[in-house]
Amino acid sequence: MFLRRYAHWFAHPNLWHLNRHSVAGGVAAGMIGGLIPGPLQVITASLLSLGFRVNLPVAVFATFYTNPLTIGPLYWVAVKLGGFITGLGGGTHVPLMPDWSGLSLLEWSQAMWQWMLSLGTPLLIGLPTLAALLAITGFFAVHGIWRIHIWLALRKRAGRRHRR
């Protein structure tokens, strides 16, 4: 089988185990992959998780923060962020997303690509910047939530021990 030669890549324990570092890295990979248009989101998150040896299912699941309802606002934020960084922020005109209902996947992909090209430099700068900011935020949020969970569990255990 074609994938058999790549099986050793999937053997690393961090790809499947739930630990603080692997889950936080998986969320970061998913945040980056989620801003890539179309069906490449899961592929990108998977490749990032393989490359950085972080939790693969978490990375794939984390890409689902983008969907047809959220992708427009996220790209708008990316364009505004890119406009701010490049100095084009005040005059940046964000073209409205066209009506894509009833389009085939190929037609949708072409329409999305044309819309993205119309956004230009602010999107080119803003999208990777937003992806990095979301990845960093997700990474540290998981670490913080994990630490709080452990702290609460230890407090609860100490309370039970104290009552005995």
C-alpha positions as CSV (number, residue, x, y, z in Angstrom):
1,M,0.0,0.0,0.0
2,F,1.1,3.6,-0.8
3,L,0.9,4.8,2.8
4,R,2.9,1.9,4.3
5,R,6.2,3.7,3.7
6,Y,5.0,6.6,5.9
7,A,3.7,4.5,8.7
8,H,6.7,5.2,10.9
9,W,5.8,8.9,10.9
10,F,2.6,8.0,12.7
11,A,4.3,6.0,15.4
12,H,5.5,8.8,17.6
13,P,3.5,8.7,20.9
14,N,2.9,12.5,21.1
15,L,0.7,12.2,18.0
16,W,-1.8,10.2,20.0
17,H,-1.3,10.8,23.7
18,L,-3.0,13.5,25.7
19,N,-0.4,15.5,27.5
20,R,-0.2,19.2,28.0
21,H,2.6,19.9,25.5
22,S,1.1,17.6,22.8
23,V,-2.4,19.0,23.1
24,A,-1.2,22.6,23.2
25,G,0.9,22.0,20.1
26,G,-2.1,20.3,18.4
27,V,-4.3,23.3,19.1
28,A,-1.6,25.6,17.7
29,A,-1.3,23.5,14.5
30,G,-5.1,23.5,14.1
31,M,-5.3,27.3,14.5
32,I,-2.7,27.7,11.8
33,G,-4.3,25.1,9.5
34,G,-7.8,26.5,10.1
35,L,-7.1,29.8,8.3
36,I,-6.0,28.1,5.1
37,P,-8.9,28.0,2.6
38,G,-10.9,25.0,1.6
39,P,-10.0,21.4,2.1
40,L,-6.4,22.1,2.8
41,Q,-7.1,22.9,6.4
42,V,-7.0,19.4,7.7
43,I,-4.1,18.4,5.5
44,T,-2.0,21.4,6.7
45,A,-2.9,20.8,10.4
46,S,-2.0,17.1,9.9
47,L,1.4,17.9,8.3
48,L,2.2,20.4,11.0
49,S,1.3,17.9,13.8
50,L,3.5,15.3,12.1
51,G,6.4,17.8,11.7
52,F,6.2,19.1,15.2
53,R,5.1,15.8,16.7
54,V,2.0,17.1,18.5
55,N,-1.4,15.6,18.9
56,L,-2.8,14.8,15.5
57,P,-6.5,14.4,16.4
58,V,-6.5,17.6,18.4
59,A,-4.9,19.4,15.5
60,V,-7.5,18.2,13.0
61,F,-10.3,19.0,15.4
62,A,-9.0,22.5,16.1
63,T,-9.3,23.4,12.5
64,F,-13.1,23.4,12.8
65,Y,-13.1,26.8,14.4
66,T,-13.4,28.0,10.9
67,N,-16.6,27.2,9.0
68,P,-18.8,29.0,6.4
69,L,-20.1,31.3,9.2
70,T,-16.7,32.3,10.7
71,I,-14.3,32.3,7.7
72,G,-15.6,35.7,6.4
73,P,-15.2,37.6,9.7
74,L,-11.8,35.9,10.3
75,Y,-10.6,37.0,6.9
76,W,-12.0,40.5,7.5
77,V,-9.9,40.7,10.7
78,A,-6.9,39.4,8.8
79,V,-7.3,42.1,6.2
80,K,-7.7,44.8,8.8
81,L,-4.7,43.5,10.8
82,G,-2.6,43.4,7.6
83,G,-3.8,46.9,6.7
84,F,-2.7,48.1,10.1
85,I,0.7,46.5,9.8
86,T,1.3,47.7,6.3
87,G,0.0,51.2,7.0
88,L,-3.0,50.7,4.6
89,G,-5.4,50.3,7.5
90,G,-7.4,53.5,7.2
91,G,-8.1,53.2,3.6
92,T,-8.4,49.5,3.2
93,H,-11.6,48.6,1.4
94,V,-12.7,45.1,2.1
95,P,-14.7,43.8,-0.9
96,L,-17.8,41.9,0.1
97,M,-17.8,38.2,-0.3
98,P,-19.7,37.1,-3.4
99,D,-22.8,34.9,-3.2
100,W,-21.4,31.4,-3.6
101,S,-24.5,29.4,-3.1
102,G,-25.1,26.7,-5.7
103,L,-21.5,26.6,-6.9
104,S,-19.6,23.4,-7.3
105,L,-16.4,22.8,-5.3
106,L,-14.2,23.8,-8.2
107,E,-16.3,27.0,-8.9
108,W,-16.3,27.8,-5.2
109,S,-12.5,27.4,-4.9
110,Q,-12.0,29.6,-7.9
111,A,-14.4,32.3,-6.6
112,M,-12.7,32.2,-3.2
113,W,-9.3,32.5,-4.8
114,Q,-10.4,35.5,-6.8
115,W,-11.9,37.2,-3.8
116,M,-8.7,36.6,-1.8
117,L,-6.6,38.1,-4.7
118,S,-8.8,41.2,-4.6
119,L,-7.8,41.7,-1.0
120,G,-4.1,42.0,-1.9
121,T,-1.2,42.9,0.4
122,P,-3.2,43.4,3.6
123,L,-4.5,39.8,3.4
124,L,-1.1,38.4,2.4
125,I,0.4,40.0,5.6
126,G,-2.6,39.7,7.9
127,L,-3.5,36.1,7.4
128,P,-0.2,34.6,8.6
129,T,0.0,37.2,11.3
130,L,-3.5,36.3,12.5
131,A,-2.7,32.6,12.3
132,A,0.4,33.1,14.4
133,L,-1.5,35.1,17.0
134,L,-4.3,32.5,17.2
135,A,-1.7,29.7,17.4
136,I,0.2,31.4,20.2
137,T,-3.0,32.3,22.1
138,G,-4.3,28.7,21.7
139,F,-1.0,27.2,22.8
140,F,-0.8,29.3,26.0
141,A,-4.6,29.0,26.7
142,V,-4.3,25.2,26.7
143,H,-1.2,25.4,29.0
144,G,-3.0,27.7,31.4
145,I,-6.3,25.7,31.4
146,W,-4.3,22.5,32.0
147,R,-2.4,24.1,34.9
148,I,-5.6,25.3,36.5
149,H,-7.2,21.9,36.1
150,I,-4.2,20.2,37.8
151,W,-4.1,22.8,40.5
152,L,-7.9,22.3,41.2
153,A,-7.5,18.5,41.2
154,L,-4.5,18.7,43.7
155,R,-6.5,21.1,45.9
156,K,-9.5,18.7,45.9
157,R,-7.2,15.8,46.7
158,A,-5.5,17.7,49.6
159,G,-9.0,18.6,50.9
160,R,-10.0,15.0,51.0
161,R,-6.8,14.0,52.7
162,H,-7.2,16.7,55.3
163,R,-10.7,15.6,56.2
164,R,-9.6,12.1,57.0
